[in-house]
Every structure is written in structure tokens, then in C-alpha cells.
Amino acid sequence: MDYLDFEQPIAKLADEIDQLKADAQNPDCPELADQIQSIRKQMSDQTRELYSNLTPWETVQVARHKNRPHTTDYLSLVFDEFVELHGDKLFGDDPAIRTGFASLGDLKVMVVGHQKGRTFNDRQKTHFGCAHPEGYRKAMAKMRMAEKYRMPVICMIDTPGAYPGIGAEERGQAQVIAENMYEMSRLKTPIICVVIGEGGSGGALGIGVGDRVAVLENAYYSVISPEGCAGILWKGAEHAEKAATALKFTSKYLLEMGIVDDVINEPLGGAHRDHHAMAARMRRYFQKNLKELVEVDTESLLANRYDRFRKIGVFLEQPSEQTA
């Protein structure tokens, strides 16, 4: 287990257990077993206390943990079958977004999700989950296919933002994200979106319009990454922790402000500690909500989706002052 900086008290207890096992003459003796059990209980209590009081910046670290389950992990653990679909039929295939048919029990669905990659080579290949325009065009093409065959769409969001390179801008990055948001708002099939790690900027919104929008307990969803915000407001990425606090982008705030509909609780110590338990919770969430959404008629589905996003945010209107 790779421990984060704020998890060092837990790491010390884990080292104590390892040392006890290494020094023991008889690993099966009852005294040793009782001692190890006591330390493990301390670890659980310490982990529960730490994770119930995470700061926004600590939440970002958990969301970016290298062992945190990615879209590909959920494809194998949540769904019974997955058949990948490639390409946008215009430019190429973007590995930063995975799309394909999947089965969830008796239900056939279309899955769209960001992919960061686990190894360094895979992360370079996927640009750390930052998709190009062809990735978002691929996603939209597959969603239209799902609409044609009356299949629900499941989107898993995990990106610091859309790729900001020159080539991406030349191929219409901003335009394609805007088009995706517009098209998803009127797609005649149920859509569930879940932020599984990072939900940054337009890169997240490009596949983030749905009938249900949820976030994992230790994920974040924001208009900008904390480093980007710090660079703009405080002229330096070293102020990222201050920016994370100011942005209020953790699950607690997102639910209070009505930006997400649900928070999916993670296993003790974060999703990276137990992929299977996290996948089981995701599966239950998808099944429960899809069962409700497939019963809604198309006209009501689209009207509810439109109203859901129109209600986000607070603003005041008043007549402008008359000038002489």
C-alpha cells in the first residue's frame, strides 16, 4: 500500500505489524495474534478518523491516488461484459476516452469513460486522462448509437480537464465540448454520470450532462483544477491547497449546492484500498437508478434533465436603473 502524506500515522501502525511478524519466533502464538489484532483495530479507527475529516486538498490527493480504480477497472468489475468501440469517424481514436457496449445484469448499456492509464507509458498515451476533440466526438457518436437502439448511457468522469494543446484547439476543442453538452441535454435515452476521481473543467462537462449526476465520496468536481485556479488567482501552483479550499468542490459541498444528486460512499480508507467493494457499490447505484429512469417517458425524461441543470446556481434579477 502506498500511503499519502496525511496517512503517515496509519503507515507507522502498518510497519509495527510487519515488524511484529518479522520478529516473532512463532507467528501463530495467541499473544502475537492478539497484539496484531489490537494494532489493526487502531489502524481502522485512525483511518476512519482521518477520512472523516479530510481537507479539500487531501481529497484531491485521494482522488489522484495511483492505485485508485479507473474506468477500465470498473469495466471489468461492475459490468458483466464489455465490447469496446473505437474512433470518431473523422480524425482518429482517442485512448483518453473509452466507449463500448456493456451488460449490467439483464440490461444492455453504453459506457463512456475517461481513462488515465496505470503505467507511465499508458499515462503518456492517454495524456493523463485529458481527452482531445476526437475523444469527445467518439463519445457523442456512441451515445447517438445508444439512443438509436434505446440503450441507457453510463458516463464515468475522471479527468483534470480537456487536453489544452495547440492541435486540440485547432480541431475545435471548445466547440466539441459545447456540442456534446447540447446533444446530451436532448438525447432520448437515460443518462447516468458519475465522477469517479477528478472532475475538472470542460473536460468533465463534455460527458457530464445526465439525468443523474453522482460523485464518489473522495472525488472532486470543479470548474478548474486547484493548480489552475492557484496559477490564475495567486500566480503560482504552490497555492493549490488554498485554491482547493476556496473552490468548495468536494462531495459534501457539491451535494449541498445541488450540483450532484448523490454521493456514493467509498470503502474505509478510499476506493483505492478495495476495488471490488467500490465496484459493488457502483453496480448497485447504476442498477437502482436505471430501473427508475427506464420507466420514465421520453418527454418527461428530457424535461426533467433540462430543469435539473437550469436550477444549478444562484442569481438575482432586477430592472436596470433608468438613466436620464
N, C-alpha and C positions, 0 to 999 in steps of 0.2 A: 504494500500500500504506500502510495506517495502522499505524504502529509503536507498540507498547506501551512503557511507561516503561523496562522492563528490556531492551528491544530497541534502545536508542539506539546501541550500538556498531555494530549492523547498519545502522541508518539512516544513520550517518555514512559507511559504505562505499558505500551506495547513492547518497548525494549526491556522493561522489567520482566515481563512474561517470558520473553525469549531467553533472557539471562538465567531465569529460574530453571527453565527446561534444559539449558546447556550445562548448568552446574549440578543438576540432580544426578545422584548415583542411581536412583531407582525412579524413573519417570512416572511409574504407576502408584507410587505410595500415596495414601489418602491425605497426608499432611500437605504434600505438594499440590494435589488436586484442589484442596480447599483454598489454598493460598492463591492459586491461579484463578479460581472461580471468583474470589473476592476482588482481585485486581480487574477482572473482566467486568464485574459489576460497576467498579469505579469508572472504567472506561465508558461504559454505556451511560452512566449518569453524567459524566463530564461531556460526552458528545451531545447528549440531549440539551444540556445547559448551553453549550456553545452555539448549537444550531438554532436554538430558540431565541437567540439574541444576536443574530448576525447583523453587522453593519451593511449598508448598501455596497461598499467596496468589497467586503468579504463575500457577499452574494455573487458579485462579478467573478471573483476568483473561483468560486464553486462552479458557476455556470461555464467557466472556461477550463475546468479540470481536464487534464489529458485523458483520464480514464472515464469521463462522463459518456454515457451511451449516446451515439449519434443516430442519424436516420437509418443507416444500414443495420445497426444493431436492432432497432425496433422492427425493421422489415422482417428479420428472421425470428424475433421473439414474440411479436404481437400478432402477426398475420400468419395464416396457415399456408399461404402460397403467395409468391410474388413473381411476376413476369415483367421484366424491365422493358421500357420503350425508350428509344433514343431519337435525338435530332429534332431540329425545329423546321426542317424542310426549306430553310432559307440560307443559313450560313454554316451551321455545324452542330456538334453535340457538346454541351457544357457539362463537365463532370461535377460541377458545384451544385447541380440540381438533379436529383434522381426522380424518375417518374415511372409508373407502371401499374398494371392490373394487380390486384391482390384480393384474397378472400379472407373474410372475417366471420368465421362460423358459416352460416348459410348465406351470408350477404357478400356480393361482389362489389368492390370499391376501386376507385382510382386513387393512388397515393402519390403525392408530390412532396418532396422534402429537400432541404439544403443538406449538403454533405461536406464536412470539413476534412475528412481523412484522418487516419490514425497515425501513420508513419510520416516522417518528414517529407518523403517523396510524394506521398499522396496529398499531403497538405499543400505542397507547392503546386501540384497538378490541379487541385481544386481552388487554388488561391485562398486557402483558409476559409472556405465557405462563402467567398464573395463571388456571386454569380455575374456573368456577362449578359448582355441583352438576349443572346441566343438561348440562354438558360430560361429566362422568363418567357420567351416566345415558345419554347418547348413546353413549359408548364401550361401555358394557356391553350396550346393546341391539344394537349392531352385532356385538359378539363373540358374542352368542347367535345371531344370524343366521348367523355364520360356522360355529358349532357345528352348526346345523341343516343346512347344506349341506356339512359336513365339509371346511371350508377352514381351513388354518392361520392363526394371528393373529400379526402383527408389530407390536410397540409401540415407538415412538421417544419417549424421555423427554427433555424439555428445559424445565424449569420451576424457578423459585426456590421454589415452593410453591403450594398451592391458594389461591384468592382469599380474603382474610380479612375481607371487608366484611360489613356487617350483613345485607344481602339474601341473601348466600350462606349465612350462618349460619341465617337464618330458613327457608331452603329445604333445610336438612339437610346442610350440607357434610360434617361429620364422619361422619354416618350413611351417606351415599352412598359415601364412600371405604371405610369398613369393609365395606359390602355388596359393593363391587367386588372387594376383596381376597378375600372369602369366595367369591364367584361365580367369580372367575378360578382359584381353587385347585381347583375341581371342574369346570371347563369341559372338555368331552370332545373337545378338539382341540389340536394342538400350539401352544404359545405361545413366541415369542422376544421378549425385551425388551432394548433397547439404550439406554443413557444416552448421548445424542449431545452434550450440553452441560452444563446444570445438572440435577442430580437432587436437588431439595430437598424434604424433609419428606413429609407425607402426599400432597402434590400429585404426587409421583413414584410413591409406592406405589399410588395409585389406578389406575394402568395398569402396575404393575411386578411382578406375580406371574406367573412363567412357568417353562417347562421349561429354558430357557437364559436367563441374565441376563448381559449383557456391558456393558462401558463403553469408550468411546473413550479413548485414551491420555491426552488432556489434558482430560477431563471430570471432574466430581466427583459423588459420590453420598452424601448425608448426611441425618441426622435433622433438620437445621436449616441455614439459610444461615449463613455466617460472621458477617454483620451481626446476625442474630437472636440467635445464640449470644453475641456480644460484648455486646449490649444486656442480656441476662439475667444473665450471669456478671460482666461488668466495667462494667455500667451505661453503656455508650457504644459506638456503632458504630465509633468511631475505633480500637477494639481488634480490628477484624475480622481483621487479619493474625495476631495472637496466637491468635485463635479458630480460624482456618483450620489452623494448625499443631497445635493441640490435638485437633481433630476427626478427624485422620487419614482424610480422605475421598477421597484421590487414588487413582488406579488401582492403584498399587503396593500400598498398604495394603488396598484392597478385595479384591484377589486373594489376598493372604496370609491374610486373615481369612475367606476363603470366602464373602464376601458376593456376589461376582460369579464367574462361571465362566470368563470370558475377558476379555482386554484386546485391543482392536482397535487396532493401531498406526496412527498418523497420518502423513501425508507430512511431510517435513522442514520444520520451522517451523510445524506445526499445520495442521489441516484447512482453516482459512480461506485458506491460501495456494494450495491446489489442490483445488477442489471435486470435479473429475472423478476424481482419483486416490483421494480418500477414498470417493467413491461406489462405485468399482470394488471397493475392499476390503470395503465393507459388503455389496455384492451377493454376493461370494464367500462371506462369512461366512453370510449368510442361506441361500444355496443348499446349502452344505455341511451345516449343522445341520438344515435342513428335510428334507434327504434322509435323515438318520439318524432324525429324530423321526417321520416319517410311517410308518416301518417298525415302530414300537413299538405294541403293542396298547394299547387304551384303559385297561384296568385297570392295567397296568404304568406307563403314562404318568402317571396320576393319583397312583399310589403314590410314584413317583419324585419328582414335583413336591412332594408333601406332605413327604416326607423331606428334600428339599433345603432347604426353609425351616425345618423343625424343627431342623436341625443348626446353624443360624446362632446365634452367641453362645456364651458360656461361663458356666456357673453350677455351684454346688455345692449338694448336698442333704445335710442331716444331721438326725437326730432332735432335736426341741426338748428343752431341759433340763427334767427333771421338777421341778415345784415342790411343796413340802410342803403 
